[in-house]
């Protein structure tokens, strides 16, 4: 199963694209975010279910996140 989620925000700057799935990485000010959302989503989707979570810039701004989960009935945790 493939799901794409697109937004029209400012996008993901080139300088942080390699880091957005790292635990505790955030672009928010100290005390405003923990940097766990994308890291946890990536760990769950990739590590627990054998899927993938990627993103690509969207023309005109924003980003498209692509979530893929295998439907073969054999998640990695089973």
PyMOL Python script that loads the backbone (N, CA, C, O; Angstrom):
from pymol import cmd

cmd.read_pdbstr("""\
ATOM      1  N   UNK A   1       0.851  -1.156   0.000  1.00  0.00           N
ATOM      2  CA  UNK A   1       0.000   0.000   0.000  1.00  0.00           C
ATOM      3  C   UNK A   1       0.907   1.231   0.000  1.00  0.00           C
ATOM      4  O   UNK A   1       1.892   1.296   0.735  1.00  0.00           O
ATOM      5  N   UNK A   2       0.558   2.188  -0.825  1.00  0.00           N
ATOM      6  CA  UNK A   2       1.321   3.422  -0.919  1.00  0.00           C
ATOM      7  C   UNK A   2       0.397   4.594  -0.618  1.00  0.00           C
ATOM      8  O   UNK A   2      -0.709   4.682  -1.151  1.00  0.00           O
ATOM      9  N   UNK A   3       0.871   5.500   0.251  1.00  0.00           N
ATOM     10  CA  UNK A   3       0.130   6.700   0.592  1.00  0.00           C
ATOM     11  C   UNK A   3       1.070   7.884   0.412  1.00  0.00           C
ATOM     12  O   UNK A   3       2.203   7.865   0.891  1.00  0.00           O
ATOM     13  N   UNK A   4       0.594   8.907  -0.277  1.00  0.00           N
ATOM     14  CA  UNK A   4       1.369  10.131  -0.442  1.00  0.00           C
ATOM     15  C   UNK A   4       0.635  11.269   0.254  1.00  0.00           C
ATOM     16  O   UNK A   4      -0.572  11.444   0.087  1.00  0.00           O
ATOM     17  N   UNK A   5       1.385  12.038   1.035  1.00  0.00           N
ATOM     18  CA  UNK A   5       0.830  13.195   1.735  1.00  0.00           C
ATOM     19  C   UNK A   5       1.627  14.412   1.286  1.00  0.00           C
ATOM     20  O   UNK A   5       2.849  14.454   1.428  1.00  0.00           O
ATOM     21  N   UNK A   6       0.935  15.383   0.751  1.00  0.00           N
ATOM     22  CA  UNK A   6       1.584  16.574   0.205  1.00  0.00           C
ATOM     23  C   UNK A   6       1.127  17.798   0.978  1.00  0.00           C
ATOM     24  O   UNK A   6      -0.043  17.914   1.344  1.00  0.00           O
ATOM     25  N   UNK A   7       2.067  18.720   1.226  1.00  0.00           N
ATOM     26  CA  UNK A   7       1.688  19.977   1.855  1.00  0.00           C
ATOM     27  C   UNK A   7       2.158  21.139   0.988  1.00  0.00           C
ATOM     28  O   UNK A   7       2.872  20.938   0.005  1.00  0.00           O
ATOM     29  N   UNK A   8       1.763  22.330   1.348  1.00  0.00           N
ATOM     30  CA  UNK A   8       2.156  23.510   0.581  1.00  0.00           C
ATOM     31  C   UNK A   8       2.914  24.501   1.454  1.00  0.00           C
ATOM     32  O   UNK A   8       2.855  25.711   1.235  1.00  0.00           O
ATOM     33  N   UNK A   9       3.627  23.974   2.444  1.00  0.00           N
ATOM     34  CA  UNK A   9       4.400  24.822   3.348  1.00  0.00           C
ATOM     35  C   UNK A   9       5.681  25.326   2.702  1.00  0.00           C
ATOM     36  O   UNK A   9       5.784  25.411   1.479  1.00  0.00           O
ATOM     37  N   UNK A  10       6.644  25.655   3.533  1.00  0.00           N
ATOM     38  CA  UNK A  10       7.910  26.204   3.056  1.00  0.00           C
ATOM     39  C   UNK A  10       8.837  25.156   2.469  1.00  0.00           C
ATOM     40  O   UNK A  10       9.813  25.500   1.802  1.00  0.00           O
ATOM     41  N   UNK A  11       8.552  23.898   2.702  1.00  0.00           N
ATOM     42  CA  UNK A  11       9.408  22.834   2.192  1.00  0.00           C
ATOM     43  C   UNK A  11      10.510  22.480   3.177  1.00  0.00           C
ATOM     44  O   UNK A  11      10.580  23.026   4.279  1.00  0.00           O
ATOM     45  N   UNK A  12      11.364  21.563   2.762  1.00  0.00           N
ATOM     46  CA  UNK A  12      12.470  21.093   3.586  1.00  0.00           C
ATOM     47  C   UNK A  12      13.759  21.614   2.964  1.00  0.00           C
ATOM     48  O   UNK A  12      14.116  21.200   1.861  1.00  0.00           O
ATOM     49  N   UNK A  13      14.467  22.514   3.647  1.00  0.00           N
ATOM     50  CA  UNK A  13      15.700  23.058   3.076  1.00  0.00           C
ATOM     51  C   UNK A  13      16.736  21.976   2.791  1.00  0.00           C
ATOM     52  O   UNK A  13      16.819  20.980   3.509  1.00  0.00           O
ATOM     53  N   UNK A  14      17.514  22.177   1.753  1.00  0.00           N
ATOM     54  CA  UNK A  14      18.558  21.215   1.371  1.00  0.00           C
ATOM     55  C   UNK A  14      19.476  20.862   2.541  1.00  0.00           C
ATOM     56  O   UNK A  14      19.869  19.706   2.695  1.00  0.00           O
ATOM     57  N   UNK A  15      19.812  21.842   3.353  1.00  0.00           N
ATOM     58  CA  UNK A  15      20.797  21.640   4.413  1.00  0.00           C
ATOM     59  C   UNK A  15      20.334  20.696   5.523  1.00  0.00           C
ATOM     60  O   UNK A  15      21.162  20.244   6.314  1.00  0.00           O
ATOM     61  N   UNK A  16      19.042  20.386   5.606  1.00  0.00           N
ATOM     62  CA  UNK A  16      18.572  19.473   6.663  1.00  0.00           C
ATOM     63  C   UNK A  16      17.915  18.209   6.122  1.00  0.00           C
ATOM     64  O   UNK A  16      17.456  17.374   6.901  1.00  0.00           O
ATOM     65  N   UNK A  17      17.865  18.058   4.828  1.00  0.00           N
ATOM     66  CA  UNK A  17      17.157  16.896   4.248  1.00  0.00           C
ATOM     67  C   UNK A  17      17.705  15.558   4.708  1.00  0.00           C
ATOM     68  O   UNK A  17      16.951  14.592   4.826  1.00  0.00           O
ATOM     69  N   UNK A  18      19.005  15.482   4.971  1.00  0.00           N
ATOM     70  CA  UNK A  18      19.592  14.217   5.410  1.00  0.00           C
ATOM     71  C   UNK A  18      19.345  13.931   6.887  1.00  0.00           C
ATOM     72  O   UNK A  18      19.694  12.856   7.373  1.00  0.00           O
ATOM     73  N   UNK A  19      18.746  14.881   7.608  1.00  0.00           N
ATOM     74  CA  UNK A  19      18.616  14.728   9.046  1.00  0.00           C
ATOM     75  C   UNK A  19      17.184  14.603   9.550  1.00  0.00           C
ATOM     76  O   UNK A  19      16.987  14.321  10.732  1.00  0.00           O
ATOM     77  N   UNK A  20      16.189  14.799   8.714  1.00  0.00           N
ATOM     78  CA  UNK A  20      14.827  14.948   9.246  1.00  0.00           C
ATOM     79  C   UNK A  20      14.258  13.697   9.913  1.00  0.00           C
ATOM     80  O   UNK A  20      13.289  13.797  10.666  1.00  0.00           O
ATOM     81  N   UNK A  21      14.833  12.531   9.657  1.00  0.00           N
ATOM     82  CA  UNK A  21      14.349  11.315  10.308  1.00  0.00           C
ATOM     83  C   UNK A  21      15.201  10.943  11.530  1.00  0.00           C
ATOM     84  O   UNK A  21      14.967   9.906  12.151  1.00  0.00           O
ATOM     85  N   UNK A  22      16.184  11.780  11.878  1.00  0.00           N
ATOM     86  CA  UNK A  22      17.029  11.521  13.047  1.00  0.00           C
ATOM     87  C   UNK A  22      16.256  11.799  14.337  1.00  0.00           C
ATOM     88  O   UNK A  22      15.523  12.785  14.424  1.00  0.00           O
ATOM     89  N   UNK A  23      16.421  10.923  15.345  1.00  0.00           N
ATOM     90  CA  UNK A  23      15.798  11.191  16.640  1.00  0.00           C
ATOM     91  C   UNK A  23      16.311  12.511  17.227  1.00  0.00           C
ATOM     92  O   UNK A  23      17.502  12.812  17.145  1.00  0.00           O
ATOM     93  N   UNK A  24      15.438  13.265  17.796  1.00  0.00           N
ATOM     94  CA  UNK A  24      15.705  14.532  18.483  1.00  0.00           C
ATOM     95  C   UNK A  24      16.071  15.684  17.551  1.00  0.00           C
ATOM     96  O   UNK A  24      16.388  16.772  18.032  1.00  0.00           O
ATOM     97  N   UNK A  25      16.037  15.483  16.250  1.00  0.00           N
ATOM     98  CA  UNK A  25      16.309  16.594  15.339  1.00  0.00           C
ATOM     99  C   UNK A  25      15.040  17.414  15.170  1.00  0.00           C
ATOM    100  O   UNK A  25      13.977  16.872  14.869  1.00  0.00           O
ATOM    101  N   UNK A  26      15.157  18.719  15.365  1.00  0.00           N
ATOM    102  CA  UNK A  26      14.027  19.610  15.186  1.00  0.00           C
ATOM    103  C   UNK A  26      14.518  20.953  14.674  1.00  0.00           C
ATOM    104  O   UNK A  26      15.658  21.342  14.931  1.00  0.00           O
ATOM    105  N   UNK A  27      13.684  21.641  13.971  1.00  0.00           N
ATOM    106  CA  UNK A  27      14.000  22.996  13.509  1.00  0.00           C
ATOM    107  C   UNK A  27      13.325  24.032  14.391  1.00  0.00           C
ATOM    108  O   UNK A  27      13.466  25.235  14.170  1.00  0.00           O
ATOM    109  N   UNK A  28      12.598  23.567  15.380  1.00  0.00           N
ATOM    110  CA  UNK A  28      11.885  24.473  16.283  1.00  0.00           C
ATOM    111  C   UNK A  28      12.819  24.992  17.365  1.00  0.00           C
ATOM    112  O   UNK A  28      13.871  24.408  17.626  1.00  0.00           O
ATOM    113  N   UNK A  29      12.429  26.077  17.980  1.00  0.00           N
ATOM    114  CA  UNK A  29      13.204  26.661  19.073  1.00  0.00           C
ATOM    115  C   UNK A  29      13.225  25.713  20.271  1.00  0.00           C
ATOM    116  O   UNK A  29      12.346  24.864  20.421  1.00  0.00           O
ATOM    117  N   UNK A  30      14.227  25.868  21.109  1.00  0.00           N
ATOM    118  CA  UNK A  30      14.344  25.059  22.327  1.00  0.00           C
ATOM    119  C   UNK A  30      13.056  25.182  23.129  1.00  0.00           C
ATOM    120  O   UNK A  30      12.551  26.280  23.363  1.00  0.00           O
ATOM    121  N   UNK A  31      12.542  24.040  23.541  1.00  0.00           N
ATOM    122  CA  UNK A  31      11.311  24.011  24.312  1.00  0.00           C
ATOM    123  C   UNK A  31      10.043  23.970  23.459  1.00  0.00           C
ATOM    124  O   UNK A  31       8.943  23.856  23.998  1.00  0.00           O
ATOM    125  N   UNK A  32      10.182  24.062  22.144  1.00  0.00           N
ATOM    126  CA  UNK A  32       9.019  24.080  21.254  1.00  0.00           C
ATOM    127  C   UNK A  32       8.758  22.742  20.561  1.00  0.00           C
ATOM    128  O   UNK A  32       7.666  22.520  20.037  1.00  0.00           O
ATOM    129  N   UNK A  33       9.731  21.867  20.555  1.00  0.00           N
ATOM    130  CA  UNK A  33       9.539  20.579  19.892  1.00  0.00           C
ATOM    131  C   UNK A  33      10.576  19.582  20.359  1.00  0.00           C
ATOM    132  O   UNK A  33      11.672  19.962  20.771  1.00  0.00           O
ATOM    133  N   UNK A  34      10.234  18.314  20.296  1.00  0.00           N
ATOM    134  CA  UNK A  34      11.143  17.275  20.771  1.00  0.00           C
ATOM    135  C   UNK A  34      11.852  16.560  19.636  1.00  0.00           C
ATOM    136  O   UNK A  34      12.815  15.836  19.888  1.00  0.00           O
ATOM    137  N   UNK A  35      11.419  16.734  18.405  1.00  0.00           N
ATOM    138  CA  UNK A  35      12.083  16.089  17.295  1.00  0.00           C
ATOM    139  C   UNK A  35      11.861  14.590  17.240  1.00  0.00           C
ATOM    140  O   UNK A  35      12.745  13.848  16.811  1.00  0.00           O
ATOM    141  N   UNK A  36      10.710  14.143  17.663  1.00  0.00           N
ATOM    142  CA  UNK A  36      10.446  12.707  17.700  1.00  0.00           C
ATOM    143  C   UNK A  36       9.446  12.232  16.651  1.00  0.00           C
ATOM    144  O   UNK A  36       9.432  11.047  16.321  1.00  0.00           O
ATOM    145  N   UNK A  37       8.622  13.110  16.126  1.00  0.00           N
ATOM    146  CA  UNK A  37       7.542  12.693  15.233  1.00  0.00           C
ATOM    147  C   UNK A  37       7.999  11.913  14.021  1.00  0.00           C
ATOM    148  O   UNK A  37       7.579  10.771  13.835  1.00  0.00           O
ATOM    149  N   UNK A  38       8.848  12.496  13.190  1.00  0.00           N
ATOM    150  CA  UNK A  38       9.297  11.807  11.980  1.00  0.00           C
ATOM    151  C   UNK A  38      10.227  10.647  12.313  1.00  0.00           C
ATOM    152  O   UNK A  38      10.212   9.632  11.616  1.00  0.00           O
ATOM    153  N   UNK A  39      11.038  10.775  13.365  1.00  0.00           N
ATOM    154  CA  UNK A  39      11.919   9.680  13.760  1.00  0.00           C
ATOM    155  C   UNK A  39      11.120   8.459  14.187  1.00  0.00           C
ATOM    156  O   UNK A  39      11.441   7.337  13.796  1.00  0.00           O
ATOM    157  N   UNK A  40      10.080   8.668  14.988  1.00  0.00           N
ATOM    158  CA  UNK A  40       9.239   7.550  15.428  1.00  0.00           C
ATOM    159  C   UNK A  40       8.461   6.941  14.269  1.00  0.00           C
ATOM    160  O   UNK A  40       8.352   5.720  14.155  1.00  0.00           O
ATOM    161  N   UNK A  41       7.924   7.797  13.414  1.00  0.00           N
ATOM    162  CA  UNK A  41       7.190   7.287  12.251  1.00  0.00           C
ATOM    163  C   UNK A  41       8.108   6.439  11.379  1.00  0.00           C
ATOM    164  O   UNK A  41       7.718   5.362  10.929  1.00  0.00           O
ATOM    165  N   UNK A  42       9.323   6.920  11.140  1.00  0.00           N
ATOM    166  CA  UNK A  42      10.283   6.186  10.309  1.00  0.00           C
ATOM    167  C   UNK A  42      10.642   4.850  10.956  1.00  0.00           C
ATOM    168  O   UNK A  42      10.657   3.821  10.281  1.00  0.00           O
ATOM    169  N   UNK A  43      10.928   4.857  12.248  1.00  0.00           N
ATOM    170  CA  UNK A  43      11.280   3.621  12.952  1.00  0.00           C
ATOM    171  C   UNK A  43      10.149   2.605  12.889  1.00  0.00           C
ATOM    172  O   UNK A  43      10.397   1.420  12.666  1.00  0.00           O
ATOM    173  N   UNK A  44       8.938   3.042  13.079  1.00  0.00           N
ATOM    174  CA  UNK A  44       7.786   2.143  13.057  1.00  0.00           C
ATOM    175  C   UNK A  44       7.531   1.584  11.662  1.00  0.00           C
ATOM    176  O   UNK A  44       7.359   0.377  11.490  1.00  0.00           O
ATOM    177  N   UNK A  45       7.509   2.454  10.684  1.00  0.00           N
ATOM    178  CA  UNK A  45       7.193   2.041   9.314  1.00  0.00           C
ATOM    179  C   UNK A  45       8.292   1.162   8.727  1.00  0.00           C
ATOM    180  O   UNK A  45       8.008   0.126   8.126  1.00  0.00           O
ATOM    181  N   UNK A  46       9.545   1.574   8.899  1.00  0.00           N
ATOM    182  CA  UNK A  46      10.667   0.844   8.310  1.00  0.00           C
ATOM    183  C   UNK A  46      11.071  -0.346   9.178  1.00  0.00           C
ATOM    184  O   UNK A  46      11.131  -1.483   8.710  1.00  0.00           O
ATOM    185  N   UNK A  47      11.347  -0.059  10.452  1.00  0.00           N
ATOM    186  CA  UNK A  47      11.864  -1.104  11.332  1.00  0.00           C
ATOM    187  C   UNK A  47      10.863  -2.163  11.734  1.00  0.00           C
ATOM    188  O   UNK A  47      11.210  -3.342  11.805  1.00  0.00           O
ATOM    189  N   UNK A  48       9.640  -1.775  11.998  1.00  0.00           N
ATOM    190  CA  UNK A  48       8.643  -2.714  12.494  1.00  0.00           C
ATOM    191  C   UNK A  48       7.781  -3.349  11.406  1.00  0.00           C
ATOM    192  O   UNK A  48       7.305  -4.474  11.562  1.00  0.00           O
ATOM    193  N   UNK A  49       7.584  -2.633  10.316  1.00  0.00           N
ATOM    194  CA  UNK A  49       6.676  -3.134   9.288  1.00  0.00           C
ATOM    195  C   UNK A  49       7.338  -3.408   7.949  1.00  0.00           C
ATOM    196  O   UNK A  49       6.666  -3.838   7.011  1.00  0.00           O
ATOM    197  N   UNK A  50       8.639  -3.170   7.835  1.00  0.00           N
ATOM    198  CA  UNK A  50       9.356  -3.472   6.596  1.00  0.00           C
ATOM    199  C   UNK A  50       8.969  -2.579   5.434  1.00  0.00           C
ATOM    200  O   UNK A  50       9.130  -2.964   4.275  1.00  0.00           O
ATOM    201  N   UNK A  51       8.464  -1.400   5.727  1.00  0.00           N
ATOM    202  CA  UNK A  51       8.055  -0.471   4.678  1.00  0.00           C
ATOM    203  C   UNK A  51       9.099   0.593   4.430  1.00  0.00           C
ATOM    204  O   UNK A  51      10.281   0.401   4.715  1.00  0.00           O
ATOM    205  N   UNK A  52       8.659   1.704   3.902  1.00  0.00           N
ATOM    206  CA  UNK A  52       9.563   2.828   3.671  1.00  0.00           C
ATOM    207  C   UNK A  52       8.814   4.136   3.890  1.00  0.00           C
ATOM    208  O   UNK A  52       7.600   4.222   3.702  1.00  0.00           O
ATOM    209  N   UNK A  53       9.569   5.144   4.292  1.00  0.00           N
ATOM    210  CA  UNK A  53       9.050   6.496   4.461  1.00  0.00           C
ATOM    211  C   UNK A  53      10.077   7.434   3.853  1.00  0.00           C
ATOM    212  O   UNK A  53      11.205   7.529   4.338  1.00  0.00           O
ATOM    213  N   UNK A  54       9.693   8.117   2.804  1.00  0.00           N
ATOM    214  CA  UNK A  54      10.592   9.022   2.103  1.00  0.00           C
ATOM    215  C   UNK A  54       9.858  10.338   1.856  1.00  0.00           C
ATOM    216  O   UNK A  54       8.666  10.463   2.134  1.00  0.00           O
ATOM    217  N   UNK A  55      10.588  11.306   1.333  1.00  0.00           N
ATOM    218  CA  UNK A  55       9.954  12.564   0.961  1.00  0.00           C
ATOM    219  C   UNK A  55      10.689  13.155  -0.221  1.00  0.00           C
ATOM    220  O   UNK A  55      11.832  12.802  -0.515  1.00  0.00           O
ATOM    221  N   UNK A  56      10.012  14.050  -0.881  1.00  0.00           N
ATOM    222  CA  UNK A  56      10.620  14.784  -1.988  1.00  0.00           C
ATOM    223  C   UNK A  56      10.039  16.188  -1.997  1.00  0.00           C
ATOM    224  O   UNK A  56       8.892  16.398  -1.603  1.00  0.00           O
ATOM    225  N   UNK A  57      10.834  17.140  -2.448  1.00  0.00           N
ATOM    226  CA  UNK A  57      10.315  18.504  -2.545  1.00  0.00           C
ATOM    227  C   UNK A  57       9.156  18.561  -3.530  1.00  0.00           C
ATOM    228  O   UNK A  57       9.111  17.804  -4.501  1.00  0.00           O
ATOM    229  N   UNK A  58       8.229  19.458  -3.271  1.00  0.00           N
ATOM    230  CA  UNK A  58       7.107  19.682  -4.163  1.00  0.00           C
ATOM    231  C   UNK A  58       7.352  20.982  -4.916  1.00  0.00           C
ATOM    232  O   UNK A  58       7.687  22.002  -4.314  1.00  0.00           O
ATOM    233  N   UNK A  59       7.186  20.941  -6.208  1.00  0.00           N
ATOM    234  CA  UNK A  59       7.400  22.132  -7.020  1.00  0.00           C
ATOM    235  C   UNK A  59       6.529  23.278  -6.509  1.00  0.00           C
ATOM    236  O   UNK A  59       5.328  23.105  -6.302  1.00  0.00           O
ATOM    237  N   UNK A  60       7.128  24.433  -6.311  1.00  0.00           N
ATOM    238  CA  UNK A  60       6.398  25.586  -5.823  1.00  0.00           C
ATOM    239  C   UNK A  60       6.373  25.691  -4.305  1.00  0.00           C
ATOM    240  O   UNK A  60       5.746  26.604  -3.766  1.00  0.00           O
ATOM    241  N   UNK A  61       7.040  24.777  -3.601  1.00  0.00           N
ATOM    242  CA  UNK A  61       7.077  24.792  -2.144  1.00  0.00           C
ATOM    243  C   UNK A  61       6.411  23.569  -1.561  1.00  0.00           C
ATOM    244  O   UNK A  61       5.643  22.876  -2.227  1.00  0.00           O
ATOM    245  N   UNK A  62       6.715  23.324  -0.332  1.00  0.00           N
ATOM    246  CA  UNK A  62       6.138  22.168   0.340  1.00  0.00           C
ATOM    247  C   UNK A  62       6.936  20.905   0.096  1.00  0.00           C
ATOM    248  O   UNK A  62       8.046  20.945  -0.434  1.00  0.00           O
ATOM    249  N   UNK A  63       6.361  19.793   0.488  1.00  0.00           N
ATOM    250  CA  UNK A  63       7.004  18.491   0.342  1.00  0.00           C
ATOM    251  C   UNK A  63       5.933  17.425   0.191  1.00  0.00           C
ATOM    252  O   UNK A  63       4.784  17.610   0.593  1.00  0.00           O
ATOM    253  N   UNK A  64       6.330  16.319  -0.390  1.00  0.00           N
ATOM    254  CA  UNK A  64       5.463  15.150  -0.493  1.00  0.00           C
ATOM    255  C   UNK A  64       6.130  14.012   0.267  1.00  0.00           C
ATOM    256  O   UNK A  64       7.247  13.613  -0.065  1.00  0.00           O
ATOM    257  N   UNK A  65       5.456  13.492   1.277  1.00  0.00           N
ATOM    258  CA  UNK A  65       5.944  12.341   2.022  1.00  0.00           C
ATOM    259  C   UNK A  65       5.266  11.104   1.456  1.00  0.00           C
ATOM    260  O   UNK A  65       4.055  11.082   1.236  1.00  0.00           O
ATOM    261  N   UNK A  66       6.075  10.073   1.223  1.00  0.00           N
ATOM    262  CA  UNK A  66       5.580   8.838   0.619  1.00  0.00           C
ATOM    263  C   UNK A  66       5.766   7.704   1.627  1.00  0.00           C
ATOM    264  O   UNK A  66       6.883   7.394   2.041  1.00  0.00           O
ATOM    265  N   UNK A  67       4.664   7.106   2.003  1.00  0.00           N
ATOM    266  CA  UNK A  67       4.638   5.991   2.943  1.00  0.00           C
ATOM    267  C   UNK A  67       4.295   4.731   2.164  1.00  0.00           C
ATOM    268  O   UNK A  67       3.297   4.688   1.445  1.00  0.00           O
ATOM    269  N   UNK A  68       5.126   3.707   2.308  1.00  0.00           N
ATOM    270  CA  UNK A  68       4.853   2.434   1.661  1.00  0.00           C
ATOM    271  C   UNK A  68       4.860   1.349   2.723  1.00  0.00           C
ATOM    272  O   UNK A  68       5.809   1.237   3.499  1.00  0.00           O
ATOM    273  N   UNK A  69       3.801   0.551   2.757  1.00  0.00           N
ATOM    274  CA  UNK A  69       3.715  -0.606   3.647  1.00  0.00           C
ATOM    275  C   UNK A  69       3.431  -1.844   2.805  1.00  0.00           C
ATOM    276  O   UNK A  69       2.503  -1.847   1.996  1.00  0.00           O
ATOM    277  N   UNK A  70       4.227  -2.895   2.993  1.00  0.00           N
ATOM    278  CA  UNK A  70       3.992  -4.119   2.220  1.00  0.00           C
ATOM    279  C   UNK A  70       2.683  -4.775   2.655  1.00  0.00           C
ATOM    280  O   UNK A  70       2.329  -4.755   3.834  1.00  0.00           O
ATOM    281  N   UNK A  71       1.981  -5.347   1.705  1.00  0.00           N
ATOM    282  CA  UNK A  71       0.714  -6.010   1.990  1.00  0.00           C
ATOM    283  C   UNK A  71       0.823  -7.535   1.898  1.00  0.00           C
ATOM    284  O   UNK A  71      -0.180  -8.223   1.704  1.00  0.00           O
ATOM    285  N   UNK A  72       2.028  -8.051   2.037  1.00  0.00           N
ATOM    286  CA  UNK A  72       2.209  -9.496   1.899  1.00  0.00           C
ATOM    287  C   UNK A  72       1.817 -10.279   3.148  1.00  0.00           C
ATOM    288  O   UNK A  72       1.909 -11.506   3.171  1.00  0.00           O
ATOM    289  N   UNK A  73       1.381  -9.569   4.184  1.00  0.00           N
ATOM    290  CA  UNK A  73       0.946 -10.246   5.390  1.00  0.00           C
ATOM    291  C   UNK A  73       2.072 -10.688   6.294  1.00  0.00           C
ATOM    292  O   UNK A  73       1.834 -11.432   7.246  1.00  0.00           O
ATOM    293  N   UNK A  74       3.292 -10.255   6.028  1.00  0.00           N
ATOM    294  CA  UNK A  74       4.443 -10.672   6.824  1.00  0.00           C
ATOM    295  C   UNK A  74       5.224  -9.482   7.371  1.00  0.00           C
ATOM    296  O   UNK A  74       6.352  -9.237   6.943  1.00  0.00           O
ATOM    297  N   UNK A  75       4.645  -8.745   8.307  1.00  0.00           N
ATOM    298  CA  UNK A  75       5.429  -7.649   8.898  1.00  0.00           C
ATOM    299  C   UNK A  75       6.655  -8.207   9.617  1.00  0.00           C
ATOM    300  O   UNK A  75       6.656  -9.360  10.047  1.00  0.00           O
ATOM    301  N   UNK A  76       7.676  -7.402   9.744  1.00  0.00           N
ATOM    302  CA  UNK A  76       8.942  -7.878  10.313  1.00  0.00           C
ATOM    303  C   UNK A  76       8.799  -8.290  11.780  1.00  0.00           C
ATOM    304  O   UNK A  76       9.650  -9.024  12.281  1.00  0.00           O
ATOM    305  N   UNK A  77       7.758  -7.847  12.484  1.00  0.00           N
ATOM    306  CA  UNK A  77       7.612  -8.177  13.890  1.00  0.00           C
ATOM    307  C   UNK A  77       6.814  -9.448  14.127  1.00  0.00           C
ATOM    308  O   UNK A  77       6.718  -9.904  15.267  1.00  0.00           O
ATOM    309  N   UNK A  78       6.241 -10.029  13.088  1.00  0.00           N
ATOM    310  CA  UNK A  78       5.395 -11.220  13.270  1.00  0.00           C
ATOM    311  C   UNK A  78       6.221 -12.465  13.526  1.00  0.00           C
ATOM    312  O   UNK A  78       5.665 -13.550  13.701  1.00  0.00           O
TER     313      UNK A  78
END
""", "prot")
cmd.dss("prot")
cmd.show_as("cartoon", "prot")
cmd.util.cbc("prot")
cmd.orient("prot")
